[in-house]
C-alpha cells in the first residue's frame, strides 16, 4: 500500500469530490447550456423549463447510458501497462485531480465569456498534459487520441449534414407547401416518432447493460418502435387542439405563428432527447476521473484499469451539472440559441434531432464526441439550408478559435496543477 494514499487518502478523496463537482458545474454551465440553447433560442421552452428538463433527462441519460464513455475517459487515453500506476498509484490520483481542476477552470472561463467549448476536449487535453509530464510521452495512447481528434471533424460534419437534410425535408413537406399548417399536423407525429425511436434505441442497446438488463438488438428495435409509437401518440394529443391562426395577408413569418407552435411542441420532445443524449455522453467527463481516484483510494492504493462506478458519484455529477446550468448557463444558451443564426422551432428541431442522433451513435460506439461540436455543426447545417448570409460568421469564428485552444489550455493548466499537488503531498 502506498504511504501517501494511506496517509492522505481521505483528504485526497474529499478534494476529488470537490473538483469533480466543480468540473460537473462547468459541464452544466457550458455543455448542458448548449444542449438546451436551441430550444430556448427558438422560444420553444423558457429557461426555467429548460433547467427542469435538464435535471430529469440529463440525470436519466447519465445513469442509464453513461457507463460506456466513462470507461473510455478513465482508461482509454493512458496506457495503463506502461504507466506504472501499480508502483506509484498516487501519480494517478494527482493526475486525475489536476485534470478535473484544469478542465473545470477552463470551462468556467469559457462559460463566463459565453463560448461553447467542448468539455470532452477540456478533460482529454488535461489528461494528456499530466500523462506526458507525470509519466511519459509513451504512456499516452496516441492512436486513441487520433480517433478522438478525427471525431472533432467528423461529428460536426455528420450532424450538420443530417440537420441540413432534415430541415430540407421540413421545407419540402411542410413550409413550402400550399397548406403548411395542415401538412405540419400530418407530418409532425412522424418526426416525434423518430425522436422517441432514436432515444429508446440508445438506452436499450447501450444503457441497460450496466443496470443488469440485457436485451438483443432485435428486441431493442421492437421496444424502440413501441416507445416511438407512444411518444407519437402523446405528440398527436398535444398538437390536435392548436388552431390555425395564419394570416394570409401577412408578408413575413408572423403569419406562421400557429405553424411554429406545432414545431414548438416537437421541440419539447427534442429538448428531452438532447438532454438524455448529452447526459449519456458527457457526464463521463466529470465523473470518469473521480471514479478512478475513488477506485484507487478505496482499494488502498491498488490500481485497477476498470473501477466500479458507485451511485453517489453519479449523483454528485448530476447535481453539479444542474447547479451549473441554473446559475451560469444563460450565457452559452444565448450564443447557441440566438447568435449563430436566427432559430425558429422548425429550424431548432432539425438541429436538435440531428445532434442527438449523432451523439447517440457515438455513445453506442464508445467514442467520446463533443456534444458542442455536433450541436454547433447542426445549427450551422440549418443555417446553411437558408444560405450563408443567414450565419453570423464573426460568432462562428470566435467559437472555432475557442475550440482550437481548448486542448492546449487544458493540458497546460493540468501540468501546472500536477506539479503543485506533487510538491504539496510528495
N, C-alpha and C positions, 0 to 999 in steps of 0.2 A: 504493500500500500504506500502511495506517495505521501511523504511527510507534509507537503504543502496542502494536499487535499484533506488529510486528517486534521491538520491544524486550522485551516481556514475554510473548510468545506461549507459550513453553514453560511458564513459571510458571503462566499462566492455565489452560493445558490440564491441568496437574497438579492445580491447585485444582478444576477442573471434575470430574476423575476422583474426587477425594476427596469432594466434595459430592454427586456422582452416586451414589457408593457409600453415603454417609450417607442420602440420600433412599431408595435401594433398601432399606437397612436398616429404615427406617421403614415402607416398604411391607410388608416381611416381618413386622415386629413387629405391625403393625396390621391390614393388609388380608388378608394370607395367613392370619393367625390367625383372622379371622372367616370366611374361606372354609372353614377346617378345623374351626371351632368346633362346628358341628352334629354332625359325625362323632364328635368327641372327647366332646362333651356327651352324645350318645346312647350312648356307650361302645362304638361300633362299631369304632373304632380307638384305639390308645394314642397318647400324644403323640409317642413315637419313630416309630411307623408314619406318623403324620401328617407328620412332618418329611421322611421318606423319600419319601412320595407327592408332597409339595410339591416336593421337589428335582427329581424326574423330570418331573412333569407341568406345573409352573409354567414350567420351562425350555422344555419342548416347545411349550407354548402361546405363549410369548414369541417363540420362534424361528420357528415355523411360521405363526402367525396374528397376530403383534403389530404388523406394519407399518402396518396401516390406521389405527389410532388414533394411532400415533406421529406421523403427519403432521398430524393434527388438533391435537394438543397443541403441535406445533412451529410450525405456521404458520397454524393456523385461528383463532387468537384475536387476533393482532395483524395489522392491515392493513399488509402489507409495503410497499405502494406509498407510503403516506403517512408511513411510519415514518422514512425517511431513513437506513436502515442502510448504504446504498451509501457515503455520505459519512462516517458515523461507525459503522463496524462494531463498535467497542469497546463502544458502548452496548448492543448486543445481548448481547455477552459478559457485561458487568456484570449485565445484567438477568436472564439465564438463571442465572448464578452465584447471584444474590440469591434467585431463585425456588427453586432447589434447596435452598439453605441454610435459607430461611424455611420451606418446606414440611417439610423434614426435621426442623427444630427442633420445629414444632408436632406432628408425628407422634410424636416421641419423648415429648413431654409427655403427649399423649393416650394413648399405649400404656402409659406408666407408671401412668396413672390407670385403665387398663382401659376407656377409652371407645373404642368402634368408630367412628372418624370416617372421612371419605372422603378418600383420598389424591388422588383426581381433583379434588375441590374445593380441597384444600390447594394443589396446584400451579397450578390455574386462577386461584384468588384471588391467588396470589403473582405470576403473570404479568400479571394485570390491574393489580395495585398498581404494579409497576415501569413498566408501559407508560404509566399515567396521569401519573406524576410525571416519568419519564425521557424520555418522548417527547411525547405529548399525549393529551387525552381522546378526540380524534377517531381516534387510531390503533387504539383497541380496537374490534374488530368486535362491536358490541353485539348485533346480530342473532344471531350465532353464540352469544354468551353467553346470550342469551334462550332459545335452543333447548336449551342445556345445563341452564339453570335449570329449564326445563319438564320435563326428563328426571328431575329430582330428585323431582318429584311423581309423574310417570308410572311410573318404574321400580319404586318400592316397591308402588304400587297394582297394577301389572301382575303382578309376581312374587307378591304377596300373593294375588291372585285365582287365579292358576294353582295355587299351593300349597294354597289352600283347596279348590279343585276336586279336585286330586289326592288330598288326604287324605280327602275325602268318598268318592272312588272306592275308596280302600283300605278305608274303613269299610264301604262298601256291599258290595264284592266279597269282603272277607276278614274283617275284625274282627267285624262284627255278624252273622255267618252261623252256622249250626248247627255246621259243622265248619271253624273258621278255619284250622287247620293244613293240612288237605288243600287248601283254596282258595288258601292262600298259595303252596303248592307249584305250584298250577296257574297262578296269575296272575303270580307274581314274574318268571319268564322274560320275560313280555311287557313288564314295566316295565324290565327290563335291556335289552331290545331298544331301547326308547325312548331310554335313555341313550346306547347305542352309536350309534344313528342320529343323534341330535341333535349329538353332538360331532364325528362324522366329517363331518357336513354343513357345520359352520362351517369345519373345517380345509380341506375340499375347495373350498368356494365362495370363501373369503377367503384362506386361508393359503398355498396352494401357488403363488400367482402370483408372489410375490417370491422363491420358491426356484427359479423358472424353469419350473414346470409349469402348463400351462393346461388346465382341464377345463371343459366346458359344464355348465350347471345340471342338465340331464337325466342326463349321465354321473355327475355328483356324486351325484344321488339314487340311481342304481343302485349305485354303490360304497358309499354310506352304508347302503343296505339290506343289502348283503353284510357290512359291518362289524358292523351291528346283529345279524345272524344269528350271526356268530362269537362276539360277546360274550354273546349269549343262550345259545349252546351252552356256553360257559365257565361261565356262571352256573348253568345247569341241572346241570352236572357238580359244581359246588361245593355245591349245596344238596341233592343227591339223598341224601346219607348222613346228613343231620340228622334225628334221630328225634323223634317227638312225645312229650315228657315232660310234657304238660299234665295237671295235677292237677284232676280235675273237682270236687273238694271245696274248691279254693282260692277264697277270696272276693275276692281282689284280683288285680292284674296279674301277680303272681308265677306264676300258673298258665300265663302266656303266654310263659315264658322261651324255649321252643324256637321259638315263632312269631316272637318278636322276633329270635332268632338268624338266622332266614331273612332278615329285613329287614336284619340286620347285614351279611350277605354283599352285599346290594344296595347298602348304603351305602358299601362299599369302592369299588364302581363309580362311585357319585355323587361320592365324595370326589375320585377321579381326574378326573372330568369338571369338577368345580367348580374344581379347581386349574388345569386346562387353560384353562377359560374365563377364569379370573382372570388367568392369565399372558398370554393373548392381548389382554386389555383394559388391564390396569393396569401392566404393566411399562413401558408407554409413558410413564407419569408420571415415572419415574425417568430413563429414557434419552432421552426426546424433547429436553429442554433440553441434555443432554450432547452429543447428536448435532448439534444446532445450533451449539454452541460449537466442537466438533471441525471442523465444516464450514468455519466462518469462519477458524479458525486454520490449518487445513491448506491453504486456498487463499490464505493470506497476506492475509487481510482482505477478500476478495471475498465479498459476501453472496449466497447463493442461497436461494430460498424452499424448495426441496427439497434436502436434503443426503443423501448416502449414509449407510447405517446399517451401519458395519463390525461384523464378528462380535465383535471384542473388547469393543465397547460392550454388546452383548447378554450376553456372558459376565460382565462387571462387574456389570450389573444383576441377572442371575440369581444371582450369588454373594452380593451384598448382601442380596437377598431371603431366601435360605436362612439366612444368619447371623442376620438379624433375627428370623426365625421361631424359630430354635433357642434364642436367648438371651432374648428378651423377649416372645415370642408368647403365653406361657401366660396372661397377664393378660386379654387380649382374648378368648382362647379360653374362659375361664371366664365372661365376660359373655355371650357369644353362646350358648354351649353349655348353661349352667346357670341363668343369672339372669333371662332374659326370660320363659321358660315351661319347664315340665318337658318334656324331649325324650326320646322313645324312638326306636329305629331306624326304626319305621314313620313317625313324625312327621318325624324328621330327613330321611328320604329325600324326602318330599314337598317339604320346604323347599328342599333342595339342588337337586333336579332343576328346580324352578321357577325358582330363582335362576340356575342355569346356563343354562337356556333363554332367560331374559331377557337375560343378558349376551351370549350367543351372537348373538341377534337384533340387539342393539345394536352389537356388534363388526362384524357384517355390514353395518350401515348407516353405520359410522364415527362414531357418536355416543358420546363417552366417558361412559357412565353409571357410576354408582358401584356397585361390587360390594357395598359395605357396605349401601347403601340397598336394593338388590334383596334381599340376604340377610336383613336385619332385617325388611323387608316380608314376605318369605316365612315367616320364623319367626312373625311376628305373624299371618299368614294361617292357619298351622297351629294357633296358639293360639286364634284366633277360632273355628275349627271346633269347639272344645271349650267355647266360651263365654267371655265377657270375664273371668270370675273366674279363668281359667287363666293370665292375664297378670300380670306384675309391673309395675304401672303406674309405680311410682317409678323403676325402672331405665329404662323406656321414656322417661319424661320427661327424665331426665338425658341419654340418648342423643340425643333431639331437640334439646335445648339445645346439645349439643356440635356437632351438625350445623350449626346456625344460625351459631354463632360461627366455624366453620372458615374461611369465605371472608374475612370482615374481618380475622381474626387473620393469615391467610396474606398478605393484602395489606399490612397494617401492618408486619409483620416484613420483608417484601420491600423496602418503601420504605426502611426503616432501613438494611438491608444495601446497597441500591443506592447511597445517598449515601456510605456508608462506602467502598465499592470505588472510587467516583468520586474521593473525597478521596485515597485511597491512590495510585491509578495515574494520575489526572489525566484 
